[in-house]
Amino acid sequence: MWVRCAACACSAAVLLSVVLCSDDPLPATEDRYEKELYVAVGSAVDVPCVAKEGTVGQWRLNGRVLVTGAVLFIRNATLEDGGTYTCHDLSGGLQRTLSVRPGYPPSRPEVRCWAPSYPLKAMCSWSGEPEPLLPTHYSATSWLGKCPEVGHCGTHFLERRTDVQPCHPVPGLSRHCVFETRQIFSLEPYFVNVTAVNPLGSAFALVSYLLEDVVKPDPPVRVRVKPVSARGLSVEWAPPPSWPEPGIFPLKYTVQYYHGSKESARTMGPYESKSMVLKGLRPGQTYFVQVSAQDQLVGQSSDWSHLANGTLPSR
């Protein structure tokens, strides 16, 4: 059960104008290096091109002089307005290079957490729309909290019982993190805070959950299918390697199989063993098989495993 405890989003005043990466004045003859101008989509841009000794210059985009000439003026910025703009004096000398980068402030992250390595670790992922399209930093923390009633946790009720711990990035997976779980079978929820920050603003989401509600193993591995008779297929599999203690926290398994269209799939189980036999099948047909796993007492079923297949002999 998910409980949305609190969420907010905020953005800088850039929504009405622009954000510059530096407060230095733009017109400096010796200052020709490129600077970035982060612009919120829908906002206005108004930047003068001042050349030598305060004389008026001209803006160019891809070598073409802009209609607005001495002023880089965009009334309602779109993504197509992004690019490298150059400020020149009237003799063509380069005075300033400006990289205009339109984008969006972060939206409130949509956070999802699950425990594929119960009871040792939990994992969270998040997404947001629209994509910021700008460099955005994400940070995540977790702690075991307390609320007056499970399912009714406002931030004003929150009491942090343990130290806040970081949710560590997962190598190779963007917008994912993993953290250690310290208590099981607790009626007090875990809280996870995800914060997104970029040059145009920031946003955060705070969610809570009971650990046992989000137990979700990874799919079983090494699924193998082989014929054992003209109408029978043996199916074998192994528990997910990320499940740390299958002897202490045993899994149960469900088998899905079909031939032809997946819409005709049937399920069998659950099974506590790591093998079973499909019987009464059609000779000469190829069957496709997948297996899912679930803790025997709590949580959710895993996603289905990769497809395996086996072909029965013809009579």
Secondary structure, DSSP 8 states (H G I E B T S, - for coil): --EEEEEEEEE-GGGTS-EES--S-S--TT--SEEEEEEETT--EEEE-B-GGG-B-EEEETTEE-TTTTEEEESS--GGG-EEEEEE-TT--EEEEEEEEEE------EEEEEEEETTTEEEEEEE-SS---S--EEEEEEEE---SBTTB--GGG----S--EE-EEETTEEEEEEEE---SS-SS-EEEEEEEEETTEEEEEEEEE-GGGGB-----EEEEEEEEETTEEEEEEE--TT-S-TTTS-EEEEEEEESS-GGG-EEEEEESSSEEEE-S--TT-EEEEEEEEEESSSS--------EEEE----
